[in-house]
Amino acid sequence: MRIAITILLAAALGGCSRKQPLPVYGQVSPFVLTSETGATFDSVQALKGKLWVADFMFTTCMGPCPLMTQQMRGVQKRTAEIPDLHLVSFTVDPKTDTPPVLAEYAKKFNADTERWSFLTGPPDKLNQIGRHALKLNDVDGSFIHSTRFVLIDRRGYIRGYYDSSVKEDVDRLVADIGTLAKEPV
């Protein structure tokens, strides 16, 4: 009886020794925005062949954004040994979040700007990325945005969504980054 229960439980959980591949939720189209340095950020050039994690935030947020950015800093630290991982934070407030403002925000959170970009640009382009590419939120001047992180693989496919306020989700994000880092390029 105990063996039968173990077999049923293992089957229900997807098996003990078999790891399911991460799902694919869509593909992110190329985009061009402006980084915290004021330089053009062309996703094809900057992210080609890299894993990346994306989120939306704004620098004057008194709510979840500072906590999200702290979590992203933790992801930065915990994945330091993965050289082809890039973190990307998009603003939902491009009027306020100019490159110098984003650069100061990055500095405040000890962002390694070689591995973590803070992006701004025209609201319509940010909205295209937020709503259609990453399937998270509109960028429409309301400052309402998702608090999820998005994991994108080296081919530009969305492979996971993670609640930035849930420790287990952030841990799962770091584990999934490790899984994707082992995939052949």
SETI-459892 format. One record per atom (N, C-alpha, C): residue number from 0; residue in one letter; chain; atom name; x, y, z. Coordinates in Angstrom, 3 decimals, m for minus. Layout:
N
- num residu chaine atome east north up
- NUM A A CA X Y Z
...
//
This chain:
185
- num residu chaine atome east north up
- 0 M A N 0.826 m1.190 0.000
- 0 M A CA 0.000 0.000 0.000
- 0 M A C 0.873 1.258 0.000
- 1 R A N 1.923 1.267 0.834
- 1 R A CA 2.801 2.423 0.927
- 1 R A C 3.488 2.692 m0.415
- 2 I A N 3.919 1.645 m1.121
- 2 I A CA 4.565 1.802 m2.424
- 2 I A C 3.594 2.407 m3.426
- 3 A A N 2.346 1.949 m3.423
- 3 A A CA 1.343 2.476 m4.347
- 3 A A C 1.093 3.961 m4.097
- 4 I A N 1.035 4.357 m2.837
- 4 I A CA 0.826 5.770 m2.510
- 4 I A C 2.027 6.597 m2.969
- 5 T A N 3.236 6.073 m2.757
- 5 T A CA 4.450 6.771 m3.189
- 5 T A C 4.464 6.939 m4.701
- 6 I A N 4.097 5.907 m5.435
- 6 I A CA 4.063 5.988 m6.898
- 6 I A C 3.028 7.000 m7.352
- 7 L A N 1.841 6.978 m6.744
- 7 L A CA 0.798 7.942 m7.108
- 7 L A C 1.230 9.367 m6.790
- 8 L A N 1.852 9.563 m5.640
- 8 L A CA 2.312 10.890 m5.254
- 8 L A C 3.401 11.368 m6.212
- 9 A A N 4.344 10.508 m6.555
- 9 A A CA 5.404 10.874 m7.487
- 9 A A C 4.826 11.226 m8.850
- 10 A A N 3.841 10.480 m9.315
- 10 A A CA 3.199 10.772 m10.597
- 10 A A C 2.480 12.116 m10.548
- 11 A A N 1.799 12.383 m9.438
- 11 A A CA 1.063 13.645 m9.300
- 11 A A C 2.009 14.839 m9.256
- 12 L A N 3.184 14.657 m8.708
- 12 L A CA 4.153 15.741 m8.603
- 12 L A C 5.073 15.823 m9.814
- 13 G A N 4.839 14.972 m10.795
- 13 G A CA 5.659 15.029 m11.992
- 13 G A C 6.886 14.143 m11.936
- 14 G A N 6.943 13.269 m10.980
- 14 G A CA 8.075 12.358 m10.870
- 14 G A C 9.200 12.969 m10.065
- 15 C A N 9.948 12.136 m9.385
- 15 C A CA 11.021 12.630 m8.526
- 15 C A C 12.280 12.938 m9.313
- 16 S A N 12.582 12.126 m10.326
- 16 S A CA 13.844 12.301 m11.020
- 16 S A C 13.705 13.096 m12.312
- 17 R A N 12.505 13.353 m12.780
- 17 R A CA 12.304 14.051 m14.035
- 17 R A C 11.944 15.505 m13.773
- 18 K A N 12.738 16.388 m14.281
- 18 K A CA 12.449 17.820 m14.132
- 18 K A C 11.771 18.293 m15.410
- 19 Q A N 10.599 18.902 m15.252
- 19 Q A CA 9.859 19.414 m16.398
- 19 Q A C 10.556 20.662 m16.932
- 20 P A N 10.574 20.825 m18.258
- 20 P A CA 11.152 22.062 m18.788
- 20 P A C 10.278 23.254 m18.407
- 21 L A N 10.896 24.407 m18.323
- 21 L A CA 10.131 25.610 m18.018
- 21 L A C 9.183 25.894 m19.178
- 22 P A N 7.982 26.360 m18.884
- 22 P A CA 7.026 26.666 m19.955
- 22 P A C 7.476 27.860 m20.791
- 23 V A N 6.861 28.024 m21.942
- 23 V A CA 7.097 29.178 m22.804
- 23 V A C 5.792 29.954 m22.869
- 24 Y A N 5.843 31.246 m22.508
- 24 Y A CA 4.640 32.079 m22.462
- 24 Y A C 4.538 33.055 m23.627
- 25 G A N 5.521 33.111 m24.475
- 25 G A CA 5.526 34.044 m25.596
- 25 G A C 6.943 34.504 m25.859
- 26 Q A N 7.094 35.324 m26.885
- 26 Q A CA 8.412 35.835 m27.238
- 26 Q A C 8.384 37.353 m27.200
- 27 V A N 9.474 37.939 m26.724
- 27 V A CA 9.599 39.384 m26.609
- 27 V A C 10.167 39.930 m27.918
- 28 S A N 9.456 40.876 m28.515
- 28 S A CA 9.924 41.521 m29.740
- 28 S A C 11.076 42.478 m29.412
- 29 P A N 11.945 42.709 m30.376
- 29 P A CA 13.035 43.664 m30.158
- 29 P A C 12.492 45.061 m29.832
- 30 F A N 13.264 45.808 m29.066
- 30 F A CA 12.872 47.169 m28.702
- 30 F A C 14.120 48.037 m28.565
- 31 V A N 13.905 49.347 m28.674
- 31 V A CA 14.971 50.324 m28.493
- 31 V A C 14.461 51.372 m27.516
- 32 L A N 15.186 51.554 m26.414
- 32 L A CA 14.840 52.549 m25.400
- 32 L A C 16.109 53.310 m25.014
- 33 T A N 16.066 54.029 m23.899
- 33 T A CA 17.208 54.782 m23.408
- 33 T A C 17.577 54.280 m22.019
- 34 S A N 18.853 54.038 m21.804
- 34 S A CA 19.319 53.524 m20.513
- 34 S A C 19.582 54.658 m19.541
- 35 E A N 19.908 54.278 m18.328
- 35 E A CA 20.212 55.244 m17.271
- 35 E A C 21.456 56.075 m17.586
- 36 T A N 22.263 55.638 m18.529
- 36 T A CA 23.449 56.408 m18.920
- 36 T A C 23.121 57.452 m19.981
- 37 G A N 21.910 57.365 m20.545
- 37 G A CA 21.525 58.237 m21.645
- 37 G A C 21.801 57.605 m23.001
- 38 A A N 22.449 56.446 m22.994
- 38 A A CA 22.776 55.746 m24.236
- 38 A A C 21.551 54.998 m24.761
- 39 T A N 21.547 54.758 m26.055
- 39 T A CA 20.502 53.942 m26.668
- 39 T A C 20.677 52.505 m26.214
- 40 F A N 19.578 51.900 m25.806
- 40 F A CA 19.575 50.498 m25.399
- 40 F A C 18.796 49.737 m26.463
- 41 D A N 19.516 49.021 m27.308
- 41 D A CA 18.917 48.203 m28.361
- 41 D A C 18.898 46.767 m27.849
- 42 S A N 17.716 46.230 m27.641
- 42 S A CA 17.612 44.898 m27.033
- 42 S A C 18.314 43.826 m27.854
- 43 V A N 18.321 43.970 m29.167
- 43 V A CA 18.986 42.969 m30.002
- 43 V A C 20.474 42.930 m29.682
- 44 Q A N 21.087 44.093 m29.572
- 44 Q A CA 22.519 44.150 m29.271
- 44 Q A C 22.816 43.842 m27.805
- 45 A A N 22.021 44.421 m26.906
- 45 A A CA 22.318 44.319 m25.474
- 45 A A C 21.939 42.969 m24.872
- 46 L A N 20.922 42.320 m25.416
- 46 L A CA 20.406 41.105 m24.776
- 46 L A C 20.562 39.835 m25.618
- 47 K A N 21.098 39.958 m26.813
- 47 K A CA 21.245 38.798 m27.685
- 47 K A C 22.088 37.712 m27.007
- 48 G A N 21.522 36.533 m26.925
- 48 G A CA 22.234 35.404 m26.332
- 48 G A C 22.314 35.431 m24.823
- 49 K A N 21.565 36.351 m24.189
- 49 K A CA 21.597 36.456 m22.730
- 49 K A C 20.262 36.053 m22.130
- 50 L A N 20.342 35.548 m20.909
- 50 L A CA 19.159 35.393 m20.077
- 50 L A C 18.884 36.768 m19.501
- 51 W A N 17.605 37.082 m19.269
- 51 W A CA 17.344 38.357 m18.614
- 51 W A C 16.095 38.298 m17.775
- 52 V A N 16.087 39.157 m16.780
- 52 V A CA 14.956 39.289 m15.864
- 52 V A C 14.467 40.722 m15.983
- 53 A A N 13.154 40.889 m16.141
- 53 A A CA 12.574 42.214 m16.316
- 53 A A C 11.570 42.521 m15.214
- 54 D A N 11.433 43.819 m14.929
- 54 D A CA 10.365 44.295 m14.053
- 54 D A C 10.012 45.720 m14.436
- 55 F A N 8.918 46.209 m13.861
- 55 F A CA 8.483 47.594 m14.042
- 55 F A C 8.469 48.274 m12.689
- 56 M A N 8.894 49.544 m12.675
- 56 M A CA 9.001 50.305 m11.436
- 56 M A C 8.973 51.780 m11.764
- 57 F A N 8.976 52.625 m10.740
- 57 F A CA 9.230 54.049 m10.932
- 57 F A C 9.924 54.583 m9.690
- 58 T A N 10.777 55.564 m9.897
- 58 T A CA 11.715 55.994 m8.855
- 58 T A C 11.067 56.738 m7.692
- 59 T A N 9.900 57.331 m7.895
- 59 T A CA 9.250 58.078 m6.817
- 59 T A C 8.213 57.241 m6.079
- 60 C A N 8.148 55.986 m6.363
- 60 C A CA 7.175 55.079 m5.746
- 60 C A C 7.431 54.978 m4.236
- 61 M A N 6.361 55.104 m3.487
- 61 M A CA 6.439 54.936 m2.036
- 61 M A C 5.847 53.581 m1.628
- 62 G A N 5.473 52.787 m2.609
- 62 G A CA 4.857 51.489 m2.350
- 62 G A C 5.826 50.352 m2.603
- 63 P A N 5.493 49.465 m3.543
- 63 P A CA 6.260 48.233 m3.731
- 63 P A C 7.576 48.384 m4.488
- 64 C A N 7.784 49.460 m5.219
- 64 C A CA 8.975 49.554 m6.078
- 64 C A C 10.306 49.433 m5.328
- 65 P A N 10.490 50.142 m4.209
- 65 P A CA 11.768 49.963 m3.502
- 65 P A C 11.983 48.517 m3.045
- 66 L A N 10.916 47.850 m2.633
- 66 L A CA 11.044 46.449 m2.218
- 66 L A C 11.372 45.558 m3.406
- 67 M A N 10.732 45.823 m4.542
- 67 M A CA 11.038 45.063 m5.759
- 67 M A C 12.499 45.249 m6.151
- 68 T A N 12.954 46.502 m6.086
- 68 T A CA 14.328 46.790 m6.483
- 68 T A C 15.315 46.125 m5.520
- 69 Q A N 14.982 46.083 m4.243
- 69 Q A CA 15.830 45.355 m3.288
- 69 Q A C 15.863 43.865 m3.627
- 70 Q A N 14.718 43.316 m3.994
- 70 Q A CA 14.670 41.896 m4.382
- 70 Q A C 15.520 41.666 m5.637
- 71 M A N 15.411 42.596 m6.599
- 71 M A CA 16.203 42.467 m7.826
- 71 M A C 17.691 42.551 m7.493
- 72 R A N 18.058 43.433 m6.547
- 72 R A CA 19.457 43.502 m6.118
- 72 R A C 19.887 42.153 m5.537
- 73 G A N 18.987 41.505 m4.793
- 73 G A CA 19.292 40.175 m4.268
- 73 G A C 19.505 39.168 m5.381
- 74 V A N 18.692 39.247 m6.425
- 74 V A CA 18.867 38.366 m7.590
- 74 V A C 20.225 38.651 m8.231
- 75 Q A N 20.565 39.933 m8.359
- 75 Q A CA 21.869 40.314 m8.913
- 75 Q A C 22.998 39.648 m8.126
- 76 K A N 22.917 39.724 m6.818
- 76 K A CA 23.964 39.168 m5.954
- 76 K A C 24.008 37.636 m6.046
- 77 R A N 22.830 37.006 m6.011
- 77 R A CA 22.768 35.540 m5.988
- 77 R A C 23.129 34.904 m7.329
- 78 T A N 23.159 35.689 m8.398
- 78 T A CA 23.469 35.145 m9.725
- 78 T A C 24.773 35.719 m10.286
- 79 A A N 25.595 36.253 m9.424
- 79 A A CA 26.837 36.897 m9.864
- 79 A A C 27.712 35.979 m10.709
- 80 E A N 27.605 34.672 m10.510
- 80 E A CA 28.452 33.730 m11.248
- 80 E A C 27.892 33.385 m12.627
- 81 I A N 26.773 33.972 m12.995
- 81 I A CA 26.175 33.709 m14.312
- 81 I A C 26.431 34.943 m15.178
- 82 P A N 27.505 34.903 m15.990
- 82 P A CA 27.921 36.110 m16.711
- 82 P A C 26.944 36.577 m17.791
- 83 D A N 26.130 35.685 m18.320
- 83 D A CA 25.242 36.105 m19.403
- 83 D A C 23.818 36.401 m18.922
- 84 L A N 23.681 36.777 m17.651
- 84 L A CA 22.380 37.201 m17.121
- 84 L A C 22.360 38.724 m17.054
- 85 H A N 21.277 39.312 m17.535
- 85 H A CA 21.117 40.766 m17.474
- 85 H A C 19.783 41.075 m16.802
- 86 L A N 19.752 42.083 m15.971
- 86 L A CA 18.535 42.537 m15.302
- 86 L A C 18.085 43.824 m15.984
- 87 V A N 16.773 43.962 m16.182
- 87 V A CA 16.231 45.117 m16.891
- 87 V A C 15.029 45.650 m16.129
- 88 S A N 15.131 46.892 m15.670
- 88 S A CA 14.021 47.551 m14.986
- 88 S A C 13.498 48.668 m15.885
- 89 F A N 12.215 48.560 m16.237
- 89 F A CA 11.557 49.554 m17.082
- 89 F A C 10.761 50.508 m16.192
- 90 T A N 10.795 51.800 m16.492
- 90 T A CA 9.994 52.741 m15.736
- 90 T A C 8.566 52.800 m16.281
- 91 V A N 7.623 53.084 m15.392
- 91 V A CA 6.249 53.381 m15.813
- 91 V A C 5.999 54.889 m15.737
- 92 D A N 7.039 55.657 m15.396
- 92 D A CA 6.925 57.106 m15.260
- 92 D A C 8.035 57.798 m16.061
- 93 P A N 7.967 57.715 m17.386
- 93 P A CA 9.059 58.277 m18.185
- 93 P A C 9.189 59.798 m18.094
- 94 K A N 8.138 60.493 m17.695
- 94 K A CA 8.245 61.954 m17.550
- 94 K A C 9.205 62.308 m16.417
- 95 T A N 9.129 61.588 m15.323
- 95 T A CA 9.995 61.841 m14.165
- 95 T A C 11.315 61.094 m14.278
- 96 D A N 11.239 59.855 m14.715
- 96 D A CA 12.408 58.970 m14.704
- 96 D A C 13.283 59.162 m15.940
- 97 T A N 13.987 60.283 m15.946
- 97 T A CA 14.959 60.584 m16.987
- 97 T A C 16.220 59.749 m16.729
- 98 P A N 17.123 59.664 m17.708
- 98 P A CA 18.356 58.911 m17.458
- 98 P A C 19.110 59.321 m16.190
- 99 P A N 19.294 60.619 m15.898
- 99 P A CA 20.004 60.951 m14.651
- 99 P A C 19.262 60.494 m13.389
- 100 V A N 17.944 60.570 m13.404
- 100 V A CA 17.149 60.115 m12.254
- 100 V A C 17.296 58.601 m12.102
- 101 L A N 17.234 57.886 m13.212
- 101 L A CA 17.407 56.425 m13.166
- 101 L A C 18.815 56.049 m12.717
- 102 A A N 19.812 56.813 m13.155
- 102 A A CA 21.203 56.533 m12.740
- 102 A A C 21.363 56.705 m11.237
- 103 E A N 20.742 57.723 m10.690
- 103 E A CA 20.808 57.949 m9.239
- 103 E A C 20.094 56.819 m8.497
- 104 Y A N 18.954 56.391 m9.016
- 104 Y A CA 18.192 55.286 m8.427
- 104 Y A C 19.032 53.999 m8.457
- 105 A A N 19.676 53.743 m9.590
- 105 A A CA 20.540 52.552 m9.708
- 105 A A C 21.663 52.598 m8.674
- 106 K A N 22.245 53.761 m8.518
- 106 K A CA 23.332 53.936 m7.548
- 106 K A C 22.824 53.689 m6.124
- 107 K A N 21.649 54.226 m5.825
- 107 K A CA 21.048 54.062 m4.493
- 107 K A C 20.878 52.582 m4.128
- 108 F A N 20.592 51.747 m5.129
- 108 F A CA 20.365 50.329 m4.871
- 108 F A C 21.571 49.456 m5.228
- 109 N A N 22.730 50.092 m5.396
- 109 N A CA 23.971 49.352 m5.684
- 109 N A C 23.841 48.435 m6.893
- 110 A A N 23.192 48.928 m7.921
- 110 A A CA 23.044 48.139 m9.146
- 110 A A C 24.373 48.086 m9.887
- 111 D A N 24.730 46.908 m10.335
- 111 D A CA 25.894 46.739 m11.203
- 111 D A C 25.402 47.039 m12.613
- 112 T A N 25.623 48.251 m13.084
- 112 T A CA 25.044 48.672 m14.361
- 112 T A C 25.691 47.997 m15.575
- 113 E A N 26.683 47.165 m15.339
- 113 E A CA 27.181 46.297 m16.415
- 113 E A C 26.214 45.128 m16.622
- 114 R A N 25.460 44.804 m15.577
- 114 R A CA 24.540 43.658 m15.614
- 114 R A C 23.077 44.056 m15.405
- 115 W A N 22.817 45.327 m15.091
- 115 W A CA 21.464 45.748 m14.743
- 115 W A C 21.200 47.100 m15.373
- 116 S A N 20.218 47.152 m16.255
- 116 S A CA 19.872 48.394 m16.953
- 116 S A C 18.533 48.924 m16.473
- 117 F A N 18.444 50.242 m16.382
- 117 F A CA 17.215 50.946 m16.026
- 117 F A C 16.804 51.730 m17.264
- 118 L A N 15.629 51.440 m17.794
- 118 L A CA 15.250 51.960 m19.104
- 118 L A C 14.049 52.897 m19.062
- 119 T A N 14.110 53.885 m19.924
- 119 T A CA 13.019 54.824 m20.118
- 119 T A C 12.849 55.040 m21.614
- 120 G A N 11.796 55.743 m21.964
- 120 G A CA 11.537 56.021 m23.369
- 120 G A C 10.132 56.552 m23.547
- 121 P A N 9.692 56.642 m24.775
- 121 P A CA 8.338 57.132 m25.038
- 121 P A C 7.290 56.203 m24.406
- 122 P A N 6.242 56.791 m23.830
- 122 P A CA 5.206 55.970 m23.184
- 122 P A C 4.621 54.887 m24.096
- 123 D A N 4.451 55.186 m25.386
- 123 D A CA 3.867 54.175 m26.279
- 123 D A C 4.790 52.971 m26.434
- 124 K A N 6.108 53.190 m26.467
- 124 K A CA 7.048 52.065 m26.567
- 124 K A C 7.079 51.270 m25.258
- 125 L A N 7.088 51.973 m24.131
- 125 L A CA 7.059 51.287 m22.835
- 125 L A C 5.763 50.501 m22.679
- 126 N A N 4.660 51.073 m23.141
- 126 N A CA 3.374 50.381 m23.068
- 126 N A C 3.382 49.121 m23.935
- 127 Q A N 3.969 49.221 m25.115
- 127 Q A CA 4.070 48.053 m26.007
- 127 Q A C 4.809 46.915 m25.303
- 128 I A N 5.881 47.253 m24.617
- 128 I A CA 6.670 46.235 m23.911
- 128 I A C 5.883 45.698 m22.717
- 129 G A N 5.324 46.603 m21.918
- 129 G A CA 4.618 46.177 m20.709
- 129 G A C 3.376 45.371 m20.987
- 130 R A N 2.582 45.819 m21.926
- 130 R A CA 1.291 45.176 m22.186
- 130 R A C 1.413 43.990 m23.134
- 131 H A N 2.086 44.203 m24.260
- 131 H A CA 2.070 43.190 m25.313
- 131 H A C 3.259 42.225 m25.274
- 132 A A N 4.448 42.742 m25.027
- 132 A A CA 5.619 41.864 m25.047
- 132 A A C 5.733 41.037 m23.772
- 133 L A N 5.716 41.704 m22.618
- 133 L A CA 5.895 40.995 m21.348
- 133 L A C 4.584 40.577 m20.691
- 134 K A N 3.478 41.082 m21.208
- 134 K A CA 2.142 40.697 m20.722
- 134 K A C 1.970 40.975 m19.222
- 135 L A N 2.437 42.169 m18.804
- 135 L A CA 2.381 42.526 m17.392
- 135 L A C 1.387 43.642 m17.099
- 136 N A N 1.575 44.782 m17.758
- 136 N A CA 0.795 45.959 m17.394
- 136 N A C 0.858 47.012 m18.491
- 137 D A N m0.068 47.958 m18.396
- 137 D A CA m0.031 49.128 m19.265
- 137 D A C 0.944 50.142 m18.683
- 138 V A N 1.496 50.955 m19.544
- 138 V A CA 2.244 52.135 m19.126
- 138 V A C 1.426 53.293 m19.691
- 139 D A N 0.524 53.793 m18.854
- 139 D A CA m0.479 54.749 m19.324
- 139 D A C m0.588 55.995 m18.454
- 140 G A N 0.403 56.216 m17.608
- 140 G A CA 0.384 57.380 m16.736
- 140 G A C m0.300 57.146 m15.401
- 141 S A N m0.842 55.950 m15.193
- 141 S A CA m1.560 55.661 m13.945
- 141 S A C m0.629 55.199 m12.821
- 142 F A N 0.587 54.819 m13.146
- 142 F A CA 1.580 54.303 m12.200
- 142 F A C 1.187 52.948 m11.616
- 143 I A N 0.112 52.358 m12.101
- 143 I A CA m0.279 51.016 m11.675
- 143 I A C 0.505 50.027 m12.531
- 144 H A N 1.212 49.122 m11.863
- 144 H A CA 2.020 48.161 m12.603
- 144 H A C 2.140 46.858 m11.825
- 145 S A N 2.545 45.850 m12.533
- 145 S A CA 2.746 44.534 m11.943
- 145 S A C 3.951 44.557 m11.006
- 146 T A N 3.904 43.705 m10.000
- 146 T A CA 5.050 43.536 m9.099
- 146 T A C 5.747 42.203 m9.366
- 147 R A N 5.519 41.665 m10.553
- 147 R A CA 6.153 40.403 m10.916
- 147 R A C 7.455 40.632 m11.679
- 148 F A N 8.353 39.684 m11.518
- 148 F A CA 9.555 39.605 m12.331
- 148 F A C 9.246 38.649 m13.482
- 149 V A N 9.895 38.875 m14.611
- 149 V A CA 9.722 38.017 m15.786
- 149 V A C 11.093 37.481 m16.177
- 150 L A N 11.175 36.180 m16.399
- 150 L A CA 12.418 35.539 m16.835
- 150 L A C 12.328 35.257 m18.331
- 151 I A N 13.328 35.738 m19.071
- 151 I A CA 13.376 35.574 m20.522
- 151 I A C 14.652 34.808 m20.863
- 152 D A N 14.513 33.816 m21.759
- 152 D A CA 15.675 32.988 m22.101
- 152 D A C 16.528 33.637 m23.189
- 153 R A N 17.578 32.949 m23.586
- 153 R A CA 18.552 33.488 m24.542
- 153 R A C 17.976 33.724 m25.938
- 154 R A N 16.841 33.109 m26.229
- 154 R A CA 16.203 33.289 m27.540
- 154 R A C 15.064 34.306 m27.486
- 155 G A N 14.883 34.931 m26.308
- 155 G A CA 13.850 35.948 m26.174
- 155 G A C 12.486 35.419 m25.794
- 156 Y A N 12.419 34.168 m25.335
- 156 Y A CA 11.139 33.581 m24.918
- 156 Y A C 10.918 33.783 m23.424
- 157 I A N 9.711 34.159 m23.069
- 157 I A CA 9.331 34.301 m21.660
- 157 I A C 9.198 32.907 m21.078
- 158 R A N 9.910 32.659 m19.981
- 158 R A CA 9.924 31.320 m19.385
- 158 R A C 9.349 31.276 m17.982
- 159 G A N 9.052 32.439 m17.382
- 159 G A CA 8.460 32.400 m16.052
- 159 G A C 8.081 33.775 m15.546
- 160 Y A N 7.079 33.757 m14.645
- 160 Y A CA 6.623 34.948 m13.932
- 160 Y A C 6.749 34.662 m12.437
- 161 Y A N 7.197 35.657 m11.671
- 161 Y A CA 7.502 35.451 m10.260
- 161 Y A C 7.044 36.663 m9.453
- 162 D A N 6.330 36.417 m8.387
- 162 D A CA 5.864 37.493 m7.514
- 162 D A C 7.050 37.995 m6.696
- 163 S A N 7.408 39.254 m6.883
- 163 S A CA 8.592 39.796 m6.217
- 163 S A C 8.427 39.919 m4.711
- 164 S A N 7.202 39.830 m4.220
- 164 S A CA 6.970 39.972 m2.775
- 164 S A C 6.935 38.633 m2.042
- 165 V A N 7.108 37.545 m2.777
- 165 V A CA 7.047 36.209 m2.176
- 165 V A C 8.437 35.577 m2.247
- 166 K A N 9.041 35.360 m1.085
- 166 K A CA 10.406 34.828 m1.021
- 166 K A C 10.561 33.546 m1.829
- 167 E A N 9.590 32.655 m1.720
- 167 E A CA 9.669 31.379 m2.440
- 167 E A C 9.667 31.596 m3.952
- 168 D A N 8.930 32.595 m4.424
- 168 D A CA 8.927 32.900 m5.857
- 168 D A C 10.286 33.436 m6.299
- 169 V A N 10.882 34.298 m5.499
- 169 V A CA 12.202 34.833 m5.842
- 169 V A C 13.240 33.710 m5.806
- 170 D A N 13.131 32.812 m4.842
- 170 D A CA 14.023 31.648 m4.791
- 170 D A C 13.840 30.777 m6.041
- 171 R A N 12.592 30.607 m6.455
- 171 R A CA 12.296 29.810 m7.657
- 171 R A C 12.869 30.509 m8.894
- 172 L A N 12.781 31.840 m8.944
- 172 L A CA 13.378 32.593 m10.052
- 172 L A C 14.873 32.314 m10.135
- 173 V A N 15.570 32.406 m9.019
- 173 V A CA 17.018 32.163 m9.007
- 173 V A C 17.318 30.731 m9.449
- 174 A A N 16.533 29.773 m8.975
- 174 A A CA 16.729 28.374 m9.384
- 174 A A C 16.474 28.213 m10.887
- 175 D A N 15.421 28.853 m11.400
- 175 D A CA 15.100 28.748 m12.828
- 175 D A C 16.167 29.427 m13.686
- 176 I A N 16.759 30.514 m13.198
- 176 I A CA 17.883 31.134 m13.904
- 176 I A C 19.022 30.113 m14.020
- 177 G A N 19.294 29.421 m12.914
- 177 G A CA 20.342 28.392 m12.934
- 177 G A C 20.028 27.282 m13.924
- 178 T A N 18.769 26.891 m13.995
- 178 T A CA 18.349 25.848 m14.945
- 178 T A C 18.575 26.320 m16.385
- 179 L A N 18.121 27.528 m16.699
- 179 L A CA 18.287 28.045 m18.055
- 179 L A C 19.752 28.303 m18.397
- 180 A A N 20.552 28.666 m17.398
- 180 A A CA 21.979 28.912 m17.651
- 180 A A C 22.694 27.647 m18.109
- 181 K A N 22.146 26.486 m17.732
- 181 K A CA 22.746 25.212 m18.121
- 181 K A C 22.306 24.733 m19.485
- 182 E A N 21.280 25.372 m20.061
- 182 E A CA 20.819 24.981 m21.395
- 182 E A C 21.879 25.336 m22.429
- 183 P A N 22.016 24.505 m23.463
- 183 P A CA 22.979 24.852 m24.517
- 183 P A C 22.558 26.156 m25.205
- 184 V A N 23.559 26.908 m25.598
- 184 V A CA 23.300 28.196 m26.253
- 184 V A C 22.894 27.991 m27.686
//
